[in-house]
Structures are given as C-alpha cells and as structure tokens.
C-alpha cells in the first residue's frame, strides 16, 4: 500500500510541477534610472549618477554599484548580497532616492527604481499588423497602437503570470505647433508669451467652494483644450479695435507623431511589436501556454488584425524537458532490463526494479512540497542517478542470496543479509550525497543554480536506500514464498559468460597482485593522458546549443539618429534576403525595454538587433559569411554576434570578450594614456594582443558659451535663445492634452528650414535676425557616447585580444604584467570576462570537490573507526576523473558548468563500490588473517554486484548522450562526464583498490596466515 500511495501522490505532484529550462536564479539587483533630455553623457554622470551613487552607497547590504551614463539617460545597478531580502532593499533604496531628489537638476526627471532580474527575457515577441497593409498610414498605425494598448495589453495582463506587455515601435501621437518666428516678432510676440498662453489655456484646478445660505458648492476652474480647433482659435493678442490675433494667424497646428525611440521590422516591413513579460515568480512555459488561447480569441474577435509570434523560448524549453523525461524513462527501462541478465530468477528483477519508480515518484512528491521546478538541472540530477537507484537494491539482494543456504530459512537469510550490509550501503549512500549536498549551502550563483540538482539527487538516493532496506526484503519473501524454489540454471549463455568473466577477472587480479608495477604504470599513463586532455578540452560556461537562429547587434556611429538606424536595418535585411533563403528576419532597434538592465545597457538610438532564423548549420554558415562581408564593407559599424538564447547569457552574465581589463582611476584621460603603456607591455608577451576601448564610440556635441555683452547689446536673454533653439530642434514641450484616455504632448516648433548647425541658426528679435554665433561662442567637441563607473569610481573597460586558450596558458604572465603596471601607474586594474568567469567557476567547483572529499573521509572514518581505510577508498576519486576528461576530449564536449557537475557526482559514485569492496576485504581479513585470501574472496563475491551496478548506471545514462531533440547538449555534457568516469571507476574498484589494500596490510598479516602461505 505504501508503494501504491507513493505512485499516486508522485504522479499528482508531477502533473502540478512547473516547467522551466533553468532554475530561478534571481540575482539581487535593483536598477535606478533617470532621464535628462538632451544632456550629454558627462553631464549625466556628474549631475545625476554621482549624487545618486553617493546617496545610495549607504543602503544596507549593498555589495557594489555599477553605473552607465549616456546622452539623456543615466542608470545605476545596485548589487546586493546573496540572500538579502530584496523587498527591504527596495524600500531602503527608495528612501534614499526621495532624500536626494531635490539635489538633481530641475530639468531631470524623477529617478525610477525597478527590480532587475537578469533572466527577465520576454516570454514571447508578438507582431501586430493591419491585415495585408505592408506600409500602413498614420491613422492605421495610430489605431493599431491604441488597440495594442487598450485591448491586447489589458487582455494579456489579466492572465495569471503575465506582468507586462511592452509595446515597441508604436506611433505616439503629438500635437505640433509650427509657428512663424518672424511673423510673431512682427506682432511683438516672444516665444515665451506664446508658450505661456498655450499653457494657461490648458489649466485645471479646484479653487475651494462657494456658500449660499444653507448650501455650499464646489468651485472648479477649468480652461482646457478639447480639440485642435480650440488651439487654432486661441487668442494671443489684441491688435486694435476688435481684432484679435489668434494662434492660427502665426502658427500651423497639426496632429503628428512623437519623435520615436524604438522601431521594429519583420523582413524590412514596419510592424508593431509586443514584448510579453511574466511575473517575478511565474513559470515561462505555463505563461506562454496561457497566452495562446487569448491570442486565438482576439483573432476571432478582431479579424482585421493579424497577430503572429515572432520569437519565443517556451517551445524549446518544453521540448527539452520532454526529451529529458523520455531519457529518464528509457534509462530506467535499460537499467531494469540489465537485471534480467544477471538474475536467473525472472521474478527477482521486479523486486529490485521497483526501486526506480518508487524513488522517482517519491522524489517528484518531495519536489512539489519543496517548490522545486522541473528544469534541466533538477531533472539531470534525477536522470544521472537513475542507475544509482538500483545499486543499493542490487547489493542487498546479492547479500541475501549469499546467505540463503539449504540450512537457513528464507526469512533468516533476508534478515541477516540486510542487516549485515545495511551499514555499508547506508555509508555509501551518504558519501554520495555528501559530495553535492554542500551545494545546497553554497552561496552565490553556484549555490542557487545547483540547489535543485543537489536536492533531487539527494532525495532520490535516500528514497532508494529506504526501498532497499525496508521494502526489498519484504518483496523477496513475498515472491520466494509464493512458489516452490527452483534450482537456478547454470547452463544459460549469460551465466556461462559471467562465470568465464569471473575466472578471467580472478586470474587478472592475481597477476596484478604479483606484478603491481605494470598495472600501476597503466593507470599513471592514463592519468597523464587525462591531464593533457584537461588542458586541451574547450572551456565554456554552458554548452552551445544547436543553432535555430542567429542574433547580431549592430552599432552605428554615435551620432546616428534612430531613423538612420532604421534605414540601415532595412538595407541589411535586403542584402541578407538577396543572398537567398532568408526570411522572417526580425529587427528591434532603439530603446525597446527600459526596465531590463541587460537590454538598457546595450541598447541605443544608434543600435539594433537582428534575429535571423536558420534551418541548418550550412545555412547558418552562409548567413555568417554574409554578415562578415557586410561588416568588412562598413568598418565604422560594429557587427557583434550574440547568443542565440539570450536567456543563458543574461542568467550567467554576458561578457563582451574572454578577457576584459578595466582600469579604475579618477581621471579618465590619465587612465587612457596609461592604457597605452599596458598595451605595449602585453604585446611584448604576444604581438596579437590588443586593448580596444569597450565603449569607445564618440558623439559630437556643441558647447555654447554665451557672450553677456552681446546679449545686453541686442536686448535678448539667455532664456529666449534657449527656448528658440529648443523649438528649432525637438520642439518645446508646452503642456499635455488629455483626450479620452490618452495624454498627448503639445510641442511648439519653429517653422522654416530645419538646420543642424548652430552657426546657421538665426534668432528673430525685434524686427531683425541675429545669428547664434554673434551671441555665443560655438565649439564642436567629441565626447564619449557612454561612461562607466564602478563603486563610485570612473572606469575604462578594454577588450583584450586574449583568447580563452591563451588565457589558460598565460594567465600568470598576464597578471604579473598587470601587477607591475599597477605599481608603476598607481591605478587599480580589474580583470573580468568569460575566461575569468570560467576560471572562477572551476576554482569554486574544485573547492567544492575538496570539501566533499573531506566530508567523505569524515563519514568513512566514523563508520570504520579507522583512518587508513578511508584513505584507501579516497584514492579511487582522482583516478576516477581520468575517464571523464578523456571521454569529454574524445567527443569534443567542453568542460562547462554542466559537465563539471557530472564529474562532481562521479566523485560520490566512485567511492560507492570502493566502500563495499573495502568493507568485504576488511571483514574477510579479520576472519581469515590472510590478505590475499581476503582480497580474492571479496573479489569473487563483489565482482557480480560491481559489474551490475556499473552497467545499470552506464545504461541508465546512455539515452542522455543521444544527440536528438532540443536541449540534448545539456544532458550530453552531464552524461558523458559521468559515463567516462564510471568506466575507469569500475576498473579502479576491481584492480587498484585491492592492490592498495594488499600493500597496506602486507606487513600486518597474521603469523599463522603467513606460515600457511
């Protein structure tokens, strides 16, 4: 009944578990964003970022700050300690922002504070178009925008799990007042007077109440614009008599489009794009599935509007998890079938095989209670342990069969066999768990990332131990007692093969004990080859997935306007399509999502990303070659390839180069000069190494210095000059017109030819035109497009030409050069990048391995009450890694965060058979006092269980290495590392461990045993 209950509750829990690709690793980060329209990057840094950073530096549990300043925009990333309550951090940061708000420039907007989740990628990217209109007109675009805001976004956001629908490339209406500056001047009207008149016409205020005896009435003064005709009829000045000068007499009022900050294209055609984003704790796959019926309903209700899913990751995630569940099922079946070859009684495999489903379903139930998702990491832990789930049952059953003789009853054999082996299997299970259970308590990203895997594998192994010690003996009694005992047949082909293999093993073991050095030499040679393989194995953070699309970020020169970026994107799309078989090319440009830190730091008006679907590796190679050709033709452009799955790079922290060198100093000019010295020092090591400034793009800005004497001479003020210049550029913001549910800006522009050179600006004043150059000194200056700061200190980031392999071989020399540079220049230098991330990951994992080994030693020392037996067992661990490195190198799989987890789990598995082998040898040695007899006797009794457990584990992993289906790269990296290690681990258990046991006890052999020899 207990087993049946486990199946029922486990199945219900499985259907309720949420599905995602990777665990929820929410980096403790907040984002502060502030706007100051028109301000340069330097102004943003000094007037906004610096005071904000100073105020926020005292927020509790703040571990560091990173800020970026660019034209008109500043943002600061607040990084907190892992595990800190982010709700409390939000309140503390909000309080500091309120305190410093009035120290910022009046023209700057109020700083906004948002949660910044690196994995906050859209659930889906939707396109909204009006039927077959390839180039919709103004009215159609406005209607689409209103529909997307009022219908689509609201319907989507009503669904559980959908937090926001961000519209990209929408037309935003704006009222434009194009006034004739010369004509207004003739009537004696200044710009300020026109602006003030329009603003006063759009007032709305409550002015108290009126009392009339027993009654009182609220008083509301309303002077609001209700239509464009109201603006046209707006009186400006009385001219004489009854004639009134109205706004339409000096200006043209039109409904137009606000200067856009983003655009979206599909195959060169402009579309409205919607980024659907999920809630903080919602499941991506579930949210996507909930979204699809809503889109179907809207399509039926609004047949004139087409909605298409341009990009989504839910299908890839769902397929990856489904494939992993299938490999889990196939692995369990293969592991179960192996038992039929080893156990002659056809009923016995069912007694052992029940450990697999019971352990798995019990794990699903505990996962549901613990809130663990079904993802690549948690399911990989369960799949990796599929072969381990029967190990304990195999060992217990073999020991029961060993005690079952003609004189001993079945009940006594089951009780004695289980009791005798219980301590050893319990120790082996806990030593396996002790390897990766510390991951649960490991802080930072690694602890959060691998928590699910550690818990699922620990739960499943504990469940298998429970089955082996409590359920298996009962099942053995049940199956054996219900039918007459049948004599085992020893004539089967497999049985004869096993007997032959056992005899071969015993002869090889005898040879190894007599001639240990050749055997040991073979192991040492294999270890040397594995060490070489480790050096040449590609190092990466996460396995590269099979390409289904290519993504590129194109950065144009710093002063490029958004419309120029749009035309460039259309031209590039045409060039790609002319190359053949390229369609559904999606382009997003400008600022698409201003709440996402990763997007915000890499977007701009001069930047856009292209997403190009590909059908095969050959197709992908053709697209790469075409993009490379475009990049060569335009040396001023930066064409940067991106990860096809931005979810991975955002989660793990994307880096622009393998090695990034950051020079920290108060004066950037000095840091730049000193960087030249550092470049020369690095090129002495390798002439191909360079240092390229990461944010090296420059933008041209005009600096105006007003001449006060000239202003006084012409009788014009600085404010008048500034207002006129603003009206000739982006327009002066006067007020906002509330029409229905929309808030529409009203801007005033100067009529006439739009000029972009301050030298050509002529300001009409009192009947004459005054050139700007007469009123101010004009200087054109190149400034950085983007400025960085780390922990309130200016930073220059340089991308080095050092590759991953070069860093592996030369990192000590590079660090020596940088240390020498630091001492000579007095500047602090930080090294970051993908190579450093991988180095840190390997270091953390190596430290974790050492902790695990210490825990294993402590557990074994407590079990045996002896210090030498644990050392014998631990010898098997480093030799077990031989197979992992060799197999990874042979198959061309990189050493990454997933394959390293396979090696980590292997560390626990490698000691399992060694524990049981040493335990049997120790027991027989205490009984006989003869080392060789103890070794041979343990080898004879343990050969069959060792081979069985190894084969069940390897065959259980076999489906994971099959390169079929989405996401196979993740499970393949894990399985190959573990399978390769299992092969060498088995050899170690069968040969090396007995040899070491013999050496340790050679001098301790009992005298009578030595005489018998």
N, C-alpha and C positions, 0 to 999 in steps of 0.2 A: 504493500500500500504506500509505503514511503517513496518507492521508486515511481509509482504512478502519479502521486501527488507532485513529485519533482517535475515530471514531464508536463503536467497540466499547468502548473504555475510558471514554469520556464517558457512554455510556448506563449502563454498570455503576455508575459513580460517581453518576449521577442517582438511580438506584434506592436507593442507600445513604445519600444525603444526608438529614439530619434536617430536619424542618419545624417552623417556629415563626412567630409573627406578627411579632415584633420581635427585633432582635439581643439576645444576652445582655449586658446592661449591669448588672453586679453592682457596685453602689455599695459601697465599702469601709467597711462599718459593722458594729459589734458592739453588742449590746443587753445591758445589765446590768439585772436585775430582782430586786427584793427585796420581801418581804411583811412586814407587821407588822399583824396583825389588830386592827382597832378603832382604830388610831392615826389622828389627823387629818392633813390634808394638811401643816399646818405642822410637826407632829411628824415626819412622814416626811421633810420637806425638811431640817430641822435635825439630826435624829439619824441619818438614813441617807444621803440624797443628798449632803449637803455633805461628810461624811468620805469617802464613796466617790469623789466627784469629785476631792477633794484628792489621794487616793492614786493615782487613775488618770491624773492630769494629767501624770505623768512617763513615761507609756508612750511608747516611741519612735514617731515618725512620726504622732503624733496631731495632727490638724489642728483639732479642735474637739469640744466636748461640748454636748449638749442634754439636759436632764433635765425630767421632769414628776413631780410628787408629787400624789397624791390619797389619799382615805381608804383606809388599809390597804395601799397599793401605791405603790412608787416605781420608776421605770425611767429609765435613763440611756443615751442613744445616743452611742456613741463613733465619730466620723467620722475616718477615716484618709486619708492622701494617696493619690491615684490611683496604682495600680501597686504599692502596698506588698503584701508577702506577708501575707495575712490569717491563715494558719496560725501564723506567727510572732507576729503581733499578738494572736492568741487566747491563745497561751502567755504572752506578756508581761502581758496584762490579767489572766489567771487568777492569775498570781503575785502581782500587786498586791492582788487580792481576798483571797487567802489571808492576806496580811500584815495587812489591815485588818479581817478578820472579827471578831476579839475586841473591837474598839473599838465595835461596834454593840450595840444593846440586846439583852439576853438573850432577850426575847420575840420578837425579829425572826427571821425565817427566814434561812437561808444564802443569800447572793446567788447567782443563777444567771447564767451567761454563755452567750449563743447568737449564732450568725451571724444577721444581719438583712439579708435581701435584699428590697428594695422591691418587686420583681416576684414575690414569693413568694405568689402567689394560688393557691387550691386548683385542682387540675386539674378536679375535679367536686365538686358538693354532692349527696349522696345522702340520700334519706329511707328510713327503715326503720320499717315498721308491721306490726302483727299482724293480717293479714287485713282483715276489714271492721270491726274494733273502732275506732270513732271516738274513744271515751274509754276507753282501757284502764285496768284496775285496777292496784293496786300490784304484785301478783305478775306480771302480764303485762309491765308496764314494767320490772321488775327482770330478767325473763327476756330481754327484748329487749336490755337493757343488757349483760347477761352474754354473750349471743350476739354482739353487735356487738364486744365487747372480745376475746372468746376465739376466735371463728370468723372473722367478717368482717374485722376489722382485721389479724389474723395472716395470713389468706389474701392480702389485698391487699399487705401489706408484704413478702411473699415474692416478689412480682413485681419484676423489674428495673426500676429507675427510680422506684418508689413508696417514698417515705421514711417517710411517717407517715399514719395515718388518725385524725383528731381527732374525737372524739365530742362532739356538742353537744346539750344538753338531756337528758342521761342522768340517770336516777334513781340516786343513790348511797346505798346502804343505810347506816344508822347506828343504833346501839343507844342508846335514850333511857332514862335512869333518872330518873323523875319522883318526887322524894322529898317527903315532907310535913315541911316545916321545923319546924312547931310540934310535931308528934309526935316528931320526932328530938330536939328541945330538951327535951321532957318526959323522954326517956330519958337525957338528959345527953350526947347525941351532937352534936358540932360537924360542920360541913360538912367541915372538913379531915380529921377522923377517918374519915368515910365515904369520902372521896376516897382516902385513903391505904390503906384496907382493900381497895378495889376494885383499886387499882394493885398492891398486894402479891399479890393473887390471880392476877395475870397475868404473873408473873415467869418468866424462862427464862434459866438461866445454867449454864455449865460450871465446876465447882469443883475441878479437878485430877483426881487419881487415887488409888485405894487399892491397896496392895500386900499380897499374901498369899503369902508364901514365894516360890516360883518364878513367881508370876503377878501381874499388875497389871491393874486395872480402872479405866476412866474413870468419873468421878463427875459425874453431871448432876442438878442440882436443878431440878425443873420444877413450877411451880404455875401452871397455865394454865387459862383459861376455854374450855370446849369447846362450851357451849350456853347458851341463856338460862336454863335450869333451874339451871345452875351459879351463875349470878348471883343468881337468886332465893333459892337456898339458902345464899348466902354469909353466914357468921356475922359479926355486928358487935360483939356484947357479951354477956357472961354476966350474966343478970338476978338470979340467986339460985337456989340449988338446982341442978337440972339444966336449967333453962330457958335457952335461948339466943335472943337477939334476932337475927333474920335480916333480910337486905336487903328481902325481900318484905313484912316487917312494917311498914316505914316508907316503902317506895317501890314504884312500879309499873314493871316492866321490859318494854319493848316494842321490837320492830324497826320502825324508822320510816325516814324519808327525810332525808338531809342537806340543810341549807339550800342551795338551788341557786344557782349563779352564772350560769346561762345558760338560755335556753329557745329552742325553735324551733317554728314554726307553719306549717301549709300550709292556707290557706283557713279559718283560725281553729281548726283541729284540731291538737292537740299531736302532734308526731312526733319520732322520734329522728333526728337529722341527723348525717351523717358527712362531714367535710371531707377529701378525698383530696389529699395534697400530694406533689409529686415531689421527687426528689433534686436536689442543687445543680446538677449539670451535665446533667440528663436533659432530654429533649425532651417538651414538653407534649402534642403530638398523638400521639406514639408511646406515651406512658404511658397516655393515655386509651384508645387502641385496645387496649392490652394489658389494661386493666381490664375492658372489656366482656365478654370470654369468661368471666372469673372470676365476674362477677355472674350470667351465664347459668347457669353450673354450680351456683352456690349456690342459685339459684331452683329448679332441678330437684331439688336435694338437700333443700331446706327449703321445701316448697310452702306451708306456713302463714305464711311471712314474705314480705312484699312489699317490694321494693326498686325505687326509681324515681330517675332522675337529675333533680334539680330545676334545676340550673344547671351549665353548662359552657361553656367558650370554645373547645374544640378544634374543634368543627364550624365555627364562624365562621372560625377560623384556616385550617383545611383548605380550606374553600371559597374563602377569599381567595387563598390560594396557588394553588389550581387555576385560579381565574379569571385570575390574573396569568400563569400558564403558558400559558393559552389566548390571552391577548392577545399574549404573546411569539410564539406560533406564528402567529397572524393577522397580526401586524405584520411578521413575516418573509416571509409569503406576499405581502402587499401590496407590500412593498419589492421583492420579487423580480419581481412582475408588472409593476411600473413599467418594469423594464429592457426588456421586450418592445416597449414603445412607442418607446424611444429607440434600440434596437439593431435594425437591419433584419435582420441575420442571426439566425435563430431559435436558433442554437446558442450564440451569444455570451452571452446571459443566464445560461446554465448555468455558464459559466466564471467569471462574477462572482458569481452567486448561491451558488456553493459556499462563498464566504467566510462566509456567515451560519451554516450548520450547523456548519462546521468550527470557527469561532471560538466558537460557543456550547458545543459538546460539549467542546472543549478547556478552556473556562472551567469547566465542570462538573467535569472531572477535577482541575483545579488547586484548585477549591473544596473538593473532597473531601480532597485532600492537606493543604490549609491549615486544615481543620476549620471551614470557613465554612458556616453553615446556609442553607437555603432559607427566606428570610423576605421580608417586604415590602420591606425596604431593599435587600438584595442582589439580589433579582430585579428591582426597579425600576431599579437600575443597569444590569442586563443588558438590560432592555426599552427603557430610554431610549437605549441605544447600538445598538439593532437597525438603525436606519437608517445609523448611522455605520460599521457593519461592512462595508458595500459601498462606502463613499466612496473608500477607498484603491484598491480594485479598479477602480472606475469611472475614476478619474484615470489609473491605469496603462494600462488598456485604451484609453482615448481617446488617450493619448500614443503608444501602439504603432500605432494606426490612422493617426495623423497622419504617422508616419514610414514607413508602408507605401506605397510607390510602385511603379510598374512596374519601375524600375531596381534597387530594393533588395529583397533576398530577405526572406522572412518571418522567418527566423532573425535576420538583422541588424536588422530593424525591432523585433523583440521585445527583443533585447539592448540596442539603442540607446535605444528608448523607455523601457524600465525603468530603465536607468542614468541617463538624463537627469532623470527625475522622482523617483528614489529619495530624494535629499536633501530635496526639498520635502515629500514625503509623510511621510518619517520625522520631519521637523521639526514638521509639523502634528499628527502623532500624539502626539509627546512634549509639545507645547504643550497639547494637550487633557488628557493625563494629568497634566501639571504643575498643572492647576487644582485637581483634587481629590485627587491623591496626598498633598499635605500633611495631609489628614485622617487618614491612617494614623499620622502622627507627632503629631497634635494631642492634647493631654492632656485629661483631664476627661471629662465626659459626651459632648460632641460627638465627640471622637475615638473613643470606644468605640462610639457609636451608628452613626457613618457609616463605620466601618472596612470593614465588609462591602461596602458600595456602592462605595467607592473601589477596593477590591481587585478586585471582579468586573468593573467597567468598565475598569480598567487592564489586566487580563488579557485581556479580550475584544478590546480595541483593539490590544494587542500581537499577539494571535493573528491579527487581520485584516490587520495590517501584514505579518506573516510570510506569509500566504496571498497577498497582493497582489504581493509582491516575489519570492517563490520558487515558488509553486505556479501562479499565474495565467499567467505567461509560458509555462510548460510546457503548460498546458491549451490556450492559444491555438495553439501549434504543433501540438498533437495534433489539435484539431478542424479547423484550417485545412488541415493537410497530408493528411488522410484523404479529402478530397473536392475536386473541382475548384473553383476560385474562381468564384464567381458575382458578377456585377455587381450592385451594390446598386440597388435600385429607388428612384427618387426620386419616384414618382408616387403613393405612398400618401398617404392623407389626413393621417396624423400627420406624415409627413415634410414635406409642403407646409405644414402648420401650424407646424412648428418653423422652417422657413425664413422664413415670414412673421413669426413671433415674433422671429427673429434680426434681420430687417430693421427691424422696429419698435424693437427694443432699440438697434440702431446709430443710428437717427435720434434716439431719445430721449437717447442718450449724447452725440451731437454737440450737441444742444440744451443739455444740462447743462453741457458744457464751454464753450459760448459764453455761456450765461446761468446762471452758477453760483448767483447770489444767490437767485432764486426757489426753486430746488431746495433750497438750504441752509435757506431760510426754512421750507419744509415740514417738514424734519427737526427744526428747532428748535421749531416749533409742536407737532409730535408729542411731542417731548421734554418740553415744558411740560405737555401733557395727561397724559403718563405720570407726571410728578412729582406732579400733582394726584391722579391715580388712586392713587399710592402712599400718599398721606396718608389717603385715604378707604377703602382696602382694609382689611377686618377683619383684625386681628392676633390670632393664636392660636398655641398651642404645637403642636397636632396637629389635623388635620381632624376635625370632628364626624362620627361615623358615623350611618347611618340607624338610627333607634331601633327596637329589637326588645323592649326592656323599659325600664322606668323604675325608678330606685332613689332612695330617700329615707332620710335619717337623722333620726329623731325624738328630741329630747332633752326630757325632762320635768324639772320642778323637782328641785333637787339632792338632796333627802331622799327622793325617791320610791323605794320598795322594788321589788325585782325582780318580785314578784307583781303589784304595781300596774301596772308597765310591761307585763306580760303581758296583763292585763285591758284596758289601753288599746289594745294592739296588736290584740286580738280585736275590740274595739269599732270601731276604724278599719277593719279588714278588712270588718266587716259593713256599714259605711257605704259603702265602695267597691263592694261587691257589690250593694248596693241601688241604686247608680247605674246598674247594668246592665253586661253583657258583660265582667265582670272575674272571672277565675278563676286558680287556681294561684298565688295571692299567697303568697310565701314571706317569713317574718319570722324574723330571727335577733336575739336580744336578750341583753344582759349581756356577759360576757367569753367570747367564742367561741374565740379562738385567742390564747393568751398568749405565743406565740413570735414573732408577727408585729408588728413595730414600728408599722406603719401602723394595723393594727387596734387594737392596745393603746392607742395614744394617743387614739383616737376612740371607744372603747367604754366602757361603764359600766353599772352596775345600773339606772340611770335612762335608758338609751338602747337603741334598737333600730333595725334597718334593715329596710326593706320593699322587696322586689323584685317589680314588677308587670309581667307580660308584656303587650305591646300589639301589635295587629295592623295598625295603620295610623297615619299622622300625625293623622288626625281622632280616632281612639281615644285616642292619646297626649294630645291636647289636652283631651279630656273628663276624663281622669284628672288632668291638671294642675289643671284648674279645680276639681275636687272636692277635691284636696289643698290647694289655696289656700283654699277655703272652710273646710275643717277648721282650717287654721292661723289664719284670721281669727276663728273661733269660740273658739279657745283661745289667747289672747295669751301665756299663760305657757309655751306649748310652742314649741320651735324646730324647724320642719319645713324641713330643708335638702336640696335636690336634689343628687344625686351623679351622677358619670359612670356611664353605663350599662356601660362597660367599665372596671372598677377596675384592670385591668392597666395601662392607659395612665396614669392619674393616679398610681399607685404608682411606675411607672417614671420618670415625668418629675417627680415631686414635686408632690403635690396642695397647693393653696393655698386657704384659705377665702375669699379675696377678691382682686380685681385688685391692690389696694394695701393692704398690712398695715404699720402703723407700730409698731415695737417700741421702747419706752422702757426703757433699761437704767439701773438705779440700785440702790444698796444698800438703800434704804428704799422699799418699795412704796407706802406711804401718801403719801410725798412725790411719788413718780412719778405717782400718781393725781391729786394736786392740780395738779401741773404739766401733766398731760394736758388739764385743763380750759382752761388758757391756750392750749395748742396748738390745741385745738378752736376756740376763739374766733378765733385768727389765721387758721386755714384757712377759716372761714366768712366772713371778710372777703373772701376770693377768690371763694367760691361758698357761698351760704347753704344749699345742699343737702348739702354735705359734712359728715359727722359722724364721730365716733370712738366706736365701740362696742367695749367690752372683749370680747376673743375668749372667754376662759374666765371669763366674769363670773358664772357660776352660783354661788349661795351655798348652803351647807348649815348647818343649825342644830346646834350641839354644846353639850353641857353640861359646864361646868367645875366640878369639885368641889374645895373646899379644906377638908381635914379639920380639925376643932377638937380639938386634942390633949387639952384639959382635959375635954371631953365624953367622949371615948373612954376616958380614965382613970376618969372617974366611973362609966361603965356597965360597965367591965371588959371591953371589947371591943377587938380590934386592927384595924388598917387591913387586914391580910390577910384577916381574917374578913369584913369589909364588902365587900372587892373580890370575894372568892370567891362571896359570896351574890349580889351584883349581877350577876356573870357568869352564874351559874346561872339567874337570872330572865330573862336576855336570850337569848343564843345558846347557852347551856349551857357548862359547864366540861368541857374535854377531859381525860379521866382517863387513858385508855390506848387501845391498838389491839388488837383481837381478830383474830387470824389464823385465818380459816376457809377451808379449802381454799386456793385461790389468791388470795383476797380479803383485804384488810386493812381491817377495819371499825372505825371510830372508836366509842368509848363515851363519851357525854357525859351529864352529870348536870344536870337541870333542877329548879327549884323548882316544886312543884305550886301550883295556885290560879290566880287571875285574872292573866293577863299584863298588866302595866302598862308604859306607855312614858313615864311622867312620874316623874322621880326623887323629886318631892315626895310621891308616894303610896307609895313603897317602904317597907315595914315589915320590920325585921330582927328575927326572934325570937332572944332571947338570955336564957338562964337564967330561963325562965318568963315573960318579958314581951316585948312588942313595942316596938321602938324605931324611930321614923321616921328616915329618912335625913337629913331636914332638921335634926334635932337633933344629928347627928354631923358634919355638914359644911355649909358654905355652898355653895349651888347657884346658878350663874349660867348663863343661856342666851345663847350668843354665836353670831353668824353668821360663818362662816369661808368662804374661797374653796373651791370644790369641787376645783379643780386649780391648782397653782402651777408656773410655768415658770422655768427657769434656762438661760442660755446662757453657756458658758465660765465657769462658777462664779459667775455674777452674776445676781441676780434680774431678771426681765424681765416687763413688762406688754405684751401684744400687743393692738393696737387695729385693728379692721376699719374702714377708711375708706369713705366713700360715693363715692369717686372711681372712675369707670368707666374702662374701657380707653381710650376715645376722649378722655375728659377728661385722662387722664394724658398721652396723646400730645401734646396741645396745651398743657398747663400744667405739665409736669414741672419745668421750670426755675424757675417761680414757687414751686411747692411746695417744692422743695429750698432755695430762698432762705429761705422761711419757717422751715423746719426748721433750717437753719444758724443763723439768728438766734435761734431758740428754744434751740438747744444752747449758744450763747454766753451767753445770759442765765440759763439754768437750771443749767448745768454738768452736765446729763445727756446721756448718749450716746443717739443715736437711730439705729436701723437701719430701712431701708425694704426690704420684701420683698413677695412676692405674684406673681400670674400676670403682671401688667404688667411687673414688674421682670425676671421670667424671660424674657419675650419681648424686652424691651429688651436684656438681656444676650446673648440668642441672636442678635439682629440685629447687635449690636456684634461678637460673635465671628465671625459669618459675614462681615461687612464687612471685618474684619481679615484673614480668610482670603482674601477676594477680592483684597485689596491684595497679600498675599503671592504669590498665584497670578499676578497681573499682573506682579509683579517677576520671578518665575521665567520667565514667558513672554518678557519683554523680554530677560532674560539669554540664554535659549536662542536667540532670534532674532538677537540681537547677535552671538553666537558663530557662528551659521550664515552670516550675511551679511557679518560683519566690518565692520559699518556700524552707526551709531547712529540714522540717520534712518529707515531702512526699518522697524525695529521700532516706532517711534513712529507711523508711518502705519498699521500694522496694528492697534496698540492703540487707535486712535481708534474702531475698529468696536465695541469692547467696550461702553462705556456706552450707545452708541446702540442696541445690540442688546437692551438691557434694556427699551427702550421698549415693544416688543410684549408682553413678559412682563407688565408691570404693567397695560397696557391690557386684555389678554385676561383676566387674573385679575379685574379690576374689572368687566368686561362680564359674565362668567359668575358673578359673586358668590362666587368662591372666595377664601378668606382667604390671607394671607401667613403661612405657618407653616413648621415645620422641614422639611417635605417639598417645598413649592413653592419654598422658598429653595434647596433642593438642585437643583431643576430650573434655576433661574437660575444657580447656580454651574457646573453642567455646560454651560449655554449659553455661558458665558464662554469655555470651551475650544473649543466648536464654532464660535463666531462668528469666531474667528481662522483657522480652517482654510482656508475659501475665500479669505479675505483674504491669507493667506500665499501660496497658489498664484497668486492674481491678481497680487500684487505681484512674485512671482518671475518670472512671464511678462513683465510690463511692464518689469521691470529688465533681463531678458535681451534683449528686443527693442529697448529703448532703447540698450543697449550695442552692438547690431548696427547699428542704423539711425541713431542720434543724433537721431531725431525723436520728440518726446514724444507728439504726437497720433497719429502712426502706430503707435507702440508701444502706446498705450492702445487704439486701435481694433483692432489686430491681436490683442492679448491678450483684449479683449472678445469678438472673433469666435471665438477658439479656446477660451475658457473659459466661454462662455455655456452651452453644452450641458452640460458637467460640473457647473457650479454649479446649474443647474436640476435635473439628475438627482439630485445628492446631497441637495439641499434637499427634493425630492419624496419620495425614499426615506426620509429621516429623518422628515418630517411624516406620511407614510402609515404608517410603522412605528409611530408613536405614536398614530395615530388610534384603534385599538381601546381604548387606555387611557382615553380620555375618555368612553367609552360608560357611562352610569350604570346598569349592570346587574350584579347579583351582589354578594355580600358583599365588603366592603372596597374597593369601587370609589372611595370618597372619597380613599383614599391615592394610588392610581395616577393619579387625575384631577388632583389638585393638582400632581403632578410633571409630567404630560404637558402640561397647559395652559400652565404657565410656560415650558416648553421650546418648544412649538409656536408660541406667540405670538412668542417671541424669534426663532425661525427665520425667520418671515415678514419681520420688519424686518432681520434679519441678511442675508438674501438681497438685499434692496433696497440695503443698505449696500455689499455686495460689488460689486453691479452698477453703482452710480452714485457713491456718496460716496467710496469708496476711489480710483477713477480720477480724480475731481476733485482730491482732495488730492495724489495723485501728480503730476498736472499742475502744481499750484501749486508744489510743492517743486522740480520740475525746470524750471520755466519760465525761470528765469534761467541755468540751466546748459546749455541746449540748444546743441548744436554749431553753429558759424557756418555751415557748408555746409548743414546741415539747415534753418537759419533762412532762408537765401537761397532754397532750393528751395520753401519755403512762400510 
